[in-house]
Amino acid sequence: MSTAAPPQTQTPSTPQTPTTGYSFARPLGKCSACGRDIAPGEKFTAAVRETALGLERVDLSGECWTSFDRAAILAYWQTTMPTAAAVKPKIFVDDAVLCDLFERLGSAGDESSKLNFRFVLGLILMRKRLLIYEATRLSGEQESWTVRLKGREESIDLLNPRLNEDQIAEVTTQLGQILSGEGL
């Protein structure tokens, strides 16, 4: 099984059709809390939160972020609203945000789409050398990997859901949409 990201098959103007419960929009230039336009070049906070329908990306202006209810927030990062004519640079997301999202998804229950999402995020963190593989445990048909975050001693169990190529591509696209509005 390959863990490489699939080639990008959609153009930036083509909307993504999700095949699971996740659907993430690009920054639309409006604050999710108050509806105020976020001007190109203005800093804002992007966040991923858990709702009854699944994971959702929200964009918040600076003034709304300070009073926003963060109880359901899994991860957040500060970024700048792109200009329409700007060529998109390669998006860099802070490694700490990725590690925090990985840890929070570990306590999110055993819903298969979240397990799949966490597994692919774990593979990305391993590739970035932020998550260290230690061992594999088999329990019947279930395979769990023992991993730990770089610089930490405590072990983490990472369930291997044995994804097929289509599932890996699907989750990788979702991850890219959450973090940057495009596939990884």
Buried (B, 14 or more C-beta within 10 A) or exposed (E): EEEEBBEEEEEEEEEBEBEBEBBBEBBEBBBBBEEEEBEEEEEBBBBBBBEEEBBBBBBBBEEBBEEBEEEBBBBBBEBEBBEEEEEEEEEEBEEEBBBBBBBBBBEBEEEEBBBBBBBBBBBBBBEEEBBBEEEEEEEEEEBBBBBBBEEEEEBBEBBBBEBEEEBBBBBBBBBBBBBBBBBB
